[in-house]
Amino acid sequence: MTASARYLIVSLHDVAPVHIQRLRRAEALFRALGINQVQYLFVPSFHGRYRASEYPEFLDWCRRDRPFKVDWWLHGYYHQDRPSERDPEPLSFTDRLKQRFLTAGEGEFLALDAAMQRQRLKAGLEEFSHCFQGAKPSGFVPPAWLFRPPVLLPLLKEAGLPFTEDHRHIYDVNRGILLPAPVITWATRTLLRKYGSLVVCPLRARWFNDSEVVRVALHPHDFDHRLTAQNIERVLRGLKKNRTLALPENLDWGSLGSLSTPSSPNAL
């Protein structure tokens, strides 16, 4: 790939048994648009109630062949913040704001200490390997993109997970490279967010026109709402006209990224 090209990364979050019908709707859209590669973010035990390995129909769906490439990533373990397991050290003011406004109690990795994060990653990798017959995920995305880089990044390197993301960047964990990659994502949790996204997301697609890499992140509940699904389709069609679909692993990191350190800010 050349540095002059522009890229689009499409991801489907919260891949878990509870969302199987919604995930099928998402795949129908990918097929209709000719999307040829997608990140799927797998949750091993969604909210502690849907352990993936206990749902054979879901596993069959995960393992089946598709007319497009799926790049499987790990997406937390429970995808749920559990206050009783938080690090006793208080979060910074900025992290408290993120926890309050950027997620509805699903920032699983933001407040865990290093030991708990290591344990959660190990359990997630074991469940992933069991479900995908010994395979390993291509990367790890913390739920709601919320994490403390000095804590999580060394653990990902230790676990052999080469990539992660926050709201504004993709990280090459092994080489310490940070790649600007703004994300467009819809929200449906409240009426204000739902209808606001119909305006804001197309505008963000225009604002990011000069960005070399743009991400579109979809969530299962997006496909419960006809207007949201139609809006997603229009935005993806527009972006796909002028961008090459890609995955983090096949970008030209040397040309697009910049050196970083584990203490780099996890920007809002």
TORGUKOL-123364 format. One line per field, with one value per residue (C-alpha): residue in three letters; x, y, z. Coordinates in steps of 0.05 Angstrom, whole numbers. Layout:
! TORGUKOL-123364
res = (Ala ...)
px = (X ...)
py = (Y ...)
pz = (Z ...)
***
This chain:
! TORGUKOL-123364
res = (Met Thr Ala Ser Ala Arg Tyr Leu Ile Val Ser Leu His Asp Val Ala Pro Val His Ile Gln Arg Leu Arg Arg Ala Glu Ala Leu Phe Arg Ala Leu Gly Ile Asn Gln Val Gln Tyr Leu Phe Val Pro Ser Phe His Gly Arg Tyr Arg Ala Ser Glu Tyr Pro Glu Phe Leu Asp Trp Cys Arg Arg Asp Arg Pro Phe Lys Val Asp Trp Trp Leu His Gly Tyr Tyr His Gln Asp Arg Pro Ser Glu Arg Asp Pro Glu Pro Leu Ser Phe Thr Asp Arg Leu Lys Gln Arg Phe Leu Thr Ala Gly Glu Gly Glu Phe Leu Ala Leu Asp Ala Ala Met Gln Arg Gln Arg Leu Lys Ala Gly Leu Glu Glu Phe Ser His Cys Phe Gln Gly Ala Lys Pro Ser Gly Phe Val Pro Pro Ala Trp Leu Phe Arg Pro Pro Val Leu Leu Pro Leu Leu Lys Glu Ala Gly Leu Pro Phe Thr Glu Asp His Arg His Ile Tyr Asp Val Asn Arg Gly Ile Leu Leu Pro Ala Pro Val Ile Thr Trp Ala Thr Arg Thr Leu Leu Arg Lys Tyr Gly Ser Leu Val Val Cys Pro Leu Arg Ala Arg Trp Phe Asn Asp Ser Glu Val Val Arg Val Ala Leu His Pro His Asp Phe Asp His Arg Leu Thr Ala Gln Asn Ile Glu Arg Val Leu Arg Gly Leu Lys Lys Asn Arg Thr Leu Ala Leu Pro Glu Asn Leu Asp Trp Gly Ser Leu Gly Ser Leu Ser Thr Pro Ser Ser Pro Asn Ala Leu)
px = (0 24 22 -18 -78 -136 -165 -230 -232 -301 -312 -371 -370 -401 -401 -437 -493 -545 -538 -540 -601 -574 -506 -540 -572 -503 -475 -532 -510 -437 -457 -503 -447 -392 -351 -294 -261 -287 -261 -306 -298 -313 -338 -323 -376 -422 -444 -427 -490 -473 -410 -396 -373 -441 -479 -468 -511 -469 -404 -428 -444 -375 -337 -375 -347 -367 -360 -315 -254 -267 -210 -227 -207 -218 -265 -257 -283 -350 -357 -383 -354 -358 -349 -329 -269 -242 -171 -174 -132 -179 -186 -162 -214 -209 -220 -280 -310 -299 -330 -391 -405 -374 -407 -466 -428 -388 -317 -291 -216 -213 -213 -181 -111 -55 -64 -139 -128 -76 -125 -182 -138 -115 -187 -209 -153 -171 -244 -226 -180 -234 -286 -240 -205 -137 -135 -111 -143 -110 -116 -154 -203 -223 -298 -318 -245 -230 -164 -102 -44 12 -26 -56 -4 51 1 -21 52 62 0 21 -36 -4 -58 -108 -150 -177 -227 -176 -119 -97 -36 18 35 100 132 104 71 8 -34 -86 -152 -215 -278 -350 -399 -474 -509 -579 -581 -627 -672 -626 -566 -604 -630 -568 -525 -565 -539 -471 -445 -452 -419 -361 -351 -342 -298 -252 -246 -172 -155 -113 -148 -221 -256 -331 -352 -419 -457 -511 -565 -554 -593 -655 -671 -689 -667 -600 -587 -604 -558 -502 -512 -508 -445 -410 -429 -400 -335 -325 -325 -260 -225 -192 -220 -165 -148 -97 -48 -40 -32 34 51 118 88 23 41 85 126 90 101 57 45 14 -54 -116 -150 -224)
py = (0 71 130 171 124 132 74 52 2 -27 -63 -99 -95 -137 -203 -247 -299 -251 -209 -265 -239 -168 -194 -228 -162 -129 -184 -173 -101 -120 -166 -114 -62 -108 -98 -147 -146 -131 -133 -174 -159 -222 -219 -284 -278 -219 -187 -253 -286 -308 -350 -360 -433 -453 -432 -482 -443 -381 -420 -449 -379 -353 -409 -410 -386 -316 -279 -229 -234 -231 -210 -234 -191 -200 -147 -149 -209 -189 -122 -96 -52 -88 -37 -91 -109 -39 -18 14 72 128 144 211 265 254 179 191 235 181 129 174 200 152 87 58 17 -22 7 -60 -46 26 16 -53 -59 -93 -161 -163 -141 -195 -246 -221 -224 -294 -318 -283 -316 -384 -376 -350 -409 -457 -426 -419 -485 -461 -395 -330 -261 -209 -156 -131 -74 -55 -43 29 40 59 40 68 59 52 -7 -43 -35 -75 -130 -135 -142 -196 -232 -229 -184 -137 -84 -43 20 80 133 167 119 49 24 -23 -51 -85 -28 28 63 105 115 170 137 175 133 143 106 111 114 89 87 147 184 244 201 160 219 261 206 211 282 277 214 238 304 266 229 297 325 265 270 288 233 178 125 128 75 59 20 -14 -43 -96 -49 -3 -54 -50 18 25 98 83 24 67 122 72 47 117 135 70 77 147 129 66 106 141 94 26 -23 -47 -79 -53 -109 -90 -15 19 35 64 118 131 124 159 133 130 106 69 135 168 198 158 217 231)
pz = (0 -14 33 -18 -15 33 72 105 161 178 244 276 351 406 368 419 420 447 383 331 293 292 268 210 190 192 147 97 92 81 25 -7 -6 -30 34 25 93 163 234 279 354 394 466 503 558 543 608 643 616 545 545 471 476 506 443 386 336 348 341 275 251 273 237 172 105 81 15 51 97 171 216 286 346 421 451 527 565 597 560 626 681 748 804 855 812 801 818 888 861 839 765 739 727 652 659 704 650 599 644 656 586 535 556 594 645 593 601 626 622 643 719 726 755 716 751 736 664 654 682 638 576 592 601 537 497 525 506 438 425 447 402 342 347 370 332 362 351 308 361 422 429 500 506 491 470 542 574 607 558 610 640 580 525 560 576 504 482 535 510 437 416 365 354 394 385 421 397 352 338 322 360 334 403 385 348 391 332 337 274 269 250 271 280 258 302 314 382 396 472 477 429 429 412 361 321 333 302 237 230 263 229 157 179 211 146 112 168 162 87 90 140 109 151 173 214 214 276 277 336 336 363 303 263 307 277 204 199 232 185 124 149 158 88 58 97 78 5 4 40 -2 -67 -52 -3 -3 47 93 159 210 195 121 128 113 185 169 126 163 236 287 344 411 482 532 567 505 522 508 477 483)
***
